[in-house]
Amino acid sequence: MASLSLSFGLLATGLAALGLYGVMAFSVSRRTREIGVRIALGANRGDVLRMVLREAASMAAGGILIGAVLALALGRYVEAQLYGVGGRDLATLVVAAGVLAGVALASRDGLPARRASRVDPALTLRQE
């Protein structure tokens, strides 16, 4: 039963990471024109990377905060189904929040952020 739960947990984390990557890639692709203008006005690659990563960190922090509050508030309802862990176990909550923060930043730091920093401003401004 534990290995089955672990498998489902890993599958859910992988699907969350894939979905988060898709949202982040879409967000960057929608802002291509803005990023091109910023680069044309003098922003360097590091500035663009920091901007994209800051946005990802704020979104991840908001989601983790909302999830932590809900987990603490609703944890007592699932205590009967848990073995060896309480419904409001702080260590488990911290580890889960750390894993989700790592997945959020890793998915944002991958291709979307690098693609955003390599935008050619001349091509971007000519698109529309």
N, C-alpha and C positions, 0 to 999 in steps of 0.2 A: 504494500500500500504506500509506503514511503517513497519507493522508487517511482511509482506511478505519479504521485503528487509532485515529486521533483521533476519528472519529465514534463508534466503539464505546466509547471512553473517556468521551466526553461523555454517551453514553446510560447507561453504567454509573453515572456520577456523578449524573445526574438520577434514576435509579431508586433509588440509595442515599439521596439527599436526600428523595425521596418516602416511602420506607420509614421513614427516620429521623423525618420529620415525623409519620407515622402512629403510631409508637411513642411519641413525645413527647406527642402529643395524647391518646392512650389513657392514658398515665401521669397526665396532668393531670386527665382526666375521672374517673379512679379515685380521685383525691385531692380531689375537689370538697368533700366533707364536711369533711375535715381543714382545707382552706383556708378554708372558711366559718367553722369554729370559731376559727381563728386571727384572721380578720378581726373576728369578734364579740368576741374578747378584746382587740382593740386594735391588731392589726397593720395597718399602712397599705399602700397599693398598692406602694410601693417595696420594702417588706420581702418581700411576696409575690413580686414580680418577681425580687428577688435570690435568694430561696430556689429558685425554679424554674430560674433561670439557673445557679446553683451546682450543682444536680443535673445539668443538661445538661453543664456543663463537666467534672464529675467522670466522667460516663459517657464523654464524648468522649475525655478524657485516658487513661482506662483502655483504651479500644479502640485508640487511636493507639499507646499504649505496647506493647500486645500485638502489633499489626500491625507495628510497627517492629522489634521483636525477631525476629518470624518472617521478615520481609523480609530482615533482615541474615543470619539463619541459613540461609535457603533460597535466597538470591540466587545462589549459585554454580551452582545447578541450571538456571537459565534464561539464563546468560551466553551460551550458544551462540546463542540466539534474539534477542539484543539487538544493536543496531547503534549504535555511537557512545556507548554508555553501559555502564558495568560493572554487574555484578549487585549490587554493594554501594556504589553511587554515593550519597554522603551528600547532595549538593545535591538530587538527585531525591527522595530520601526526605524531606528537610525541606520541599520544595515540596508534595509529596503530603500530608504531615501538616498543613501549613498550610491547604491546600484543604479537607481533611476537617474540620479544626477550625472553619473558617469556615462550612462547610455545616451542621455540628452546631449551632453557636450561632445561625446565621440561622434554622434551622428551629425552634429552641426559642424564639427571641425573637419569632417571628411570632404567629400567632393563639393558640396554646396558652397562652403566658405572659400575653398581654393578657386572654384569657378568664378565666384563673385570678385575675388581679388585680381583675376586675370582678364577682366572685361576690357575690351578695346573701346575707349570712349568714342572714337570716330565712327565705328560701326554701330554702336548703340544709338548715337544721336541721329544717324541717317535712317534708322529702321522705320520710323513713323513719319 
